[in-house]
Every structure is written in C-alpha cells, then in structure tokens.
Amino acid sequence: MDFETQRENMVETQIKRRGIKNPRVLSAMLKIPRHVFVPSNFQKLAYSDQPLPIGEGQTISQPYMVALMTEALDPQPEDKILEIGTGSGYQSAILAELCRELYTVERIPQLTIRAQNILHDLGYENVFFRTGDGSQGWSEFAPYDKIIVTAGAPQIPQPLIQQLKEGGRMVIPVGSRFTQELKLITKREEDVEIENICGCVFVPLWGKYAWEEREE
C-alpha cells in the first residue's frame, strides 16, 4: 500500500481543510507513519479520519483530533512536555518531533512496551516512558512547559495543575465517561484560565484523581 500518498492525502483533506494551520504540526503529521502504530489488520484504515482500536480496550485518536490537540498545545522546540495516556505512541511521536523532551505515562504495561519499541525503531531518543497512574502526573521531572491528556477526565486532576509551569498550557478532555469538552488550560499565578475548544469523545482516564476503576 502507498502509505506515503495516503498520509499526504490525510494531511490535505482531513487536517488542513479543517483549519489546522501550524506549519510545524502539519510537517510532523506528514512525517510520522501512523500505520506503524495500529495493528496490522487495521493498517489499511490507518490514514482514515477515525479512531482505531489498538487492543486493551484503547484506541488511537483520529488524525484530526491529534492535530487539533497538538496545535492547541503549541509545542516549542525547547519545551519539556508531559503526556498522560501513551496509548499507541502516535501522539507521542508527533510531540517528540516538536519538543526537546517528552515524558509519557501509560497505565497499561503492554501498551507502554509496544509504544516504546515503536518509537525506538523510529529513532526517537527524547521520549521517556513510565507505567502508572497518569492522573498523578510524573512529579519527578516537573514542572512541565506543556501537558497533554489523551483520555477523558471527570475534572482537571490537581497534580497536573501543580506540575504545570507558570504560564504553561494543558490540553485535556473533561466531562462524563462517554462525552467530554476539550479544554485548553493556561496556568496563571496558581490559578487557571480555561478555554473550551470543542466537544469530543475519549476513553476514560482512570486513576486516583480521575475515574476510579470500580466505576467501570
């Protein structure tokens, strides 16, 4: 299959035409091979504008949502970024292309290992992995310039606000278990400014400061 042509079409028809303008984001989306992050039986759909299952009850987000969240986050070359929800590792690769260091947390060990192997094979050495409760962040390397959360939370986890640098940005879906509002958070003197971006649907964020496992 001509994945390169499919990837070019994805960027032109699904991303640019829907308003994504950041040239660095578009360049990363053109470069990263999304098909290597999905199971082989779904690779023919890798560049379609839809989420796809990756096992363990998780999904890889639709390309447009990845682009939208990345543009809202506005990663810079010197940024240190925290990602909550490694999942397939696709969003991780996009961010690794755009920042200095990426710290990514995933609660499911099998997904951590798989993503780690894929990003290693792609040559990324600026990504650091942890398996654990993402709602608690990764305090060891805080504060972060940017934080991105790729699972739906009932509220903004307080540890993530604490680990965000003054003036830093966080993108996070907040709402119910089944539908959320994508929010852009900007930290201002221990307070936060909140901007709604759009409605969205993500898998739940499980953890101490999110949904509790027994509620599933």
Beta strands, then each sheet from edge to edge (+ up, - down):
strand 1: 52-55
strand 2: 58-60
strand 3: 80-84
strand 4: 101-106
strand 5: 127-131
strand 6: 144-149
strand 7: 164-175
strand 8: 180-188
strand 9: 191-200
sheet 1: 1+ 2-
sheet 2: 5+ 4+ 3+ 6+ 7+ 8- 9+
end
